């Protein structure tokens, strides 16, 4: 029997969830450092906005190890429209990668119970081996009702096998205990709580079967009636804009033609002034290709191997309408 013909069975699968800006992507990149060289890993990443930036960030930072296959589901919660966007992308990814491990990162504003429900269906019962669900939480947010009153935030804790108090180095006295108490209230009796800095989580935390298998849940039908901006051809003007809204937040993003090369210093100066819940970007600059991540804790920049085009996506309660012209003013001339 050829390699391609062998059935895909029992792929160890972890869900990484957590609210906006908590460090999910960083945690996955750290986990990839544990990947044995002879293994093939797959990552299915879901983004709230239509542009899709995480795929470029993963691709640009995975280095020479290779054997990591990425697929994005942009445009909102991937479990919507009866789970079809997720199932199509997941099936394509499994067929392409035939992975030894699968990592799934739903959007921080998605519906994690429905993601788990899709993965728990009879169709995937033999294909996937559901391992621990990891939920990242920033304990400093537990005094903010925008988080504690948000159904998605509480769902993420309810389905967790392990809750990771990330950004632990930034906590004040009492915030560790506050998280433990909150998980005791919202999580299951078996939920484990650990703490981490910069998304550095021991690999052992991901091993072992999940204790949570979803039952029937309400489906949200937010299917797109038009093509996503991530899939459109680039117009002559050299950029495309996309917006999305839901779960109390708005997103705006842009794709820029690779012909538009940006000035790095102008970009970092502009992005440092943004007041958003989260911003992710990849830019082709006159000094190389760089990836950016902005949260209320500050802006981080990392040099990337490559990217096909510049992209930026912001999530906030309100987005400044003048940002497009400010970005275009950063193009190198």
N, C-alpha and C positions, 0 to 999 in steps of 0.2 A: 504493500500500500504506500503511495507517495505521501510526502509530508503534507501537501496541500489537501489530500483527500481524507486525512485523519479527522475524525469529529472533534470539535472543541468541547472539552469536558472539565468541569470543576475548577474554573479559573478563579483563584483567590481575588476577591473584590472588596475594596474599602471605599466607603463614602466619606468624603471630607466636607463638613458643612460648618457654617458659622456666618455671622452677620457681616455687614459691609466693613471692609478695612481691617479685619481682625487678623489677617495673615495666612489665609488658606493657601494661596499660591506659593508663598515662601515656604510653608511647611511641606508642600508636595515636592518642591525643588530640593529641600533638605533630605526628604525621604529617598529621592532618586540617587543620592550619594551612596545608599546602601545596595543599589541594584547590582547583582552579580553580572560580570561582563558577558556571560553566556546566556543571560535571560533577556527575553523580549517583554517590555512593559508597555502598557497602553494607558493613555490619559484621556478621559472624556470630560471636557470643561464647558460649563454653561455660563453665559453672561446675560445680564439684565438688558444691556444695550444691544443695538443692532450691528454695531461695527465689528466687534470681536477683536480683542487685543491679547488676551491670555495665551492664545496659540502661538503668537509671535514671541511672546516673552519666554514661554517654555522652549520653543525651538531654538531661540537665540542663546539660551543659557545651558543647554544640555551638553555642550562641549563635544569632545571626541568620542565619548562612550557610545553614542548611537543606540540602536536597538530600542528606542523610545518612540512610540507612535502617538500622535496628538490629533484629536478631532474636537472642533468647537460646535456648540449649539448656541448661537447668539439670538438675541431678540426676545428675551424674557424667559420665564420658567420653562425648562425643557419637558416638564411633565404635562404641560397644557395640551389642548386638542387631543384628549384621550391618550396622551403619552406618545403620539406618533413622532414628533421631532426627536425625542430621546431614543425611541426604539430604532428608527431608521439610522441615526448616527451611530448608535451602539452596535447594531448589527454590521454596518459597514466597517467600523473600527475592528471588531472581532475578526471579521473575515480577512481584513488587510493585515492585521498585526499577529493574529493567532498567539495572543500574549500568555506569558507565564504569570503575570499579575495585572490587574485592572484597577485604576484609581479614578474615582468619579468626584468631580467638584461641582455641585449645583451652585447656581447663583445665590448670593446671600439674601436675595429677596424672593427666592423660589419656595416651593412647597415640599419640604423634605419628606413628609410622610408619603406623598404620592410618588416620589422618586423611589423610595423603599418599596412601595407597593408594586410598582412596575417591575422592579428587580426580583420581587418575590413571586411573580406569576409562574404558572406551571411551565410556560415556554422556556424560562431561564433556569428552571429548577436544576437541571442537569448541567447546563452550560456554565453557570456561575456558582461559586462557593462564597456566600456572603460572610465576610470577615467583619471585624469590629467597625462600627460607625464612630468616627471621630468628630466631635464638635468643638471648635475653637471659640472661646469667649474672652472678651476683655472685661475683667471684673470691674474696671473703673466705670463701665457703662451701666452698672446695676442700679444707679440712682437716677437714671434718665428714663422717664416713662415712654419715650419714643422707642425704647428697646423693650422694657419690661411689659408694656401694654401691647406689644406687637405679637400677633399670633405666630408669625413665622419664627421669630426669635425663640419663643417658648416651645414651638414644635422641635426646633433644632436640639434643644436640651432634652426633650421628652424621648427622642429616638436615639440618643447617644449611648453607646457602650462606655465611652470614655469622654469626659469633658476636660479640655485642656485650657487652663487659665493662662492664655498667651500674654506676652508683653509683661511678664511678671516683674521684670526689672524696673518697671515704671509704677508699680502699685504703691499705695500708701498703706499705713498701718490699718489693719482691720478689713482690707479688701479681699484678702485670701479667705478669711472666715465668712465674709459676706457671700462669696461665690459658693462655698461649700454648703451654706444654709439654703441658698437659692436652688442649687441642684437637688438638695434633699427634698425641697418642696415641689419642684417641677419635673425632676427626673424620676427614673425608676429606682427601686431598692438596690439594684445591682450596679448602678452607674458609678464608675470610678472617676475621681477627680485628681488630676495632676497639674503641675505648673511648668511653664516653659518660657524661654526667652528666644525671640527671633524665630519662632516656629521650629525649634530644634527638639524633636520628639523622639524618644528611643524607638527603634524599629520594633522592639518586642511589644509595644503598645498596639501594633496593628495586627498582630497575629492572634488567631483564635476566632471561633465563629461568633457572629453577632447573637445577642440575646433577644433582638427585636426583629420580628417578622410582621410586616404590616398587614392589617385586615383591610376590608373595603373602605375607601375614603372618597370624599366628594371630589369630582373632577372639575377643574377650571378650564373653560374653553376660551382661550385667548388666541386662537390660531390666526396666522397672518393671511390676509386676503391679497397681499401684494408681495413681490419679492423683497427679501431683506436687502438693505443697502450694502451689506457685506458681499452680496452676490452680484451687484450691478457692475456693468462696464464703466470705466472711468470716463467722464465727459471731457470735452476739449478744455474746459476751464481748469481742470487738474485737481478737483476735489469734490467730495460728496459729503452731505450732512445727514444725520439721522437723529430722531428723537424718540423717546419712549416714556411711558409713565405708568405707575401702578404701585400698590402697596405703600402709598404715601410719599413716594419719591419720584423724581424726574431724572432722565438721562439725556445727554446730548453727546454726539460723537462725530468725528470727521475722519474720512480717508483722504489721503493726499497722494497724488501721482509721485512715483519715484523720481520724476524729473524735478520735483520741488525739493531742494536741499536746504535745510534749516541751519540757522546760526545757533550753536549750542548755548552760548552765554545768554542770548536773548530769550531762548526757550526756558532755561532754568530760572531766569529772573521772573518771567511771566508766570510760570507754574507755581512758584513759591508764594505768589500772592493770591492764589485761588482759595476760595472758602467753600469746600465741598466735603461730602462724606467720604468720597473716594475718587481718585483719578488714576487711570492707568494709560500708558502711552508707549509707543515705540516710534523713534524718529531717526530718519536718515539726516545726518548733519555733516557739515564740512569737516568735522573732526572724527567722523566715524558713526557707527550705529549705536544708539543708546536706548535703554528701557527705563521708564520712570514709574514710580508708584507714590502717590500722595494720599496721606490720611491726615487726620487732625494732629498726629504726632510729628508730621514733617514730610519732606520730600526726599526720596532715595533715588539714586541714579546708578545704573549698572551698564557696563559696556557689553554689547551683544555681538555675536559672530556675524549676523546678517539679518535682514528682513526684506520682504518684497516691496513694501511701501510703508509710508508713515501713517500711523493711526493714533487717535486719542479718544478716550471715552471718560466722561464725568458723570457721577451720580450725586445729586444734591436735592434739597428741597426746592431751591430756585437756582437757575443758571443765568448768568449775565449775558444779555443779548449781544454785547460788543465783543465777545470772546473770539468770534470767527475772524474779524478784522485784525484783532491783536495777534492771532496765530499767523495769519498771512503776512503780517509785518515782520515776523521772525524768519521769513524765507530769505536765503542768501542771494544777493544780487550782484 
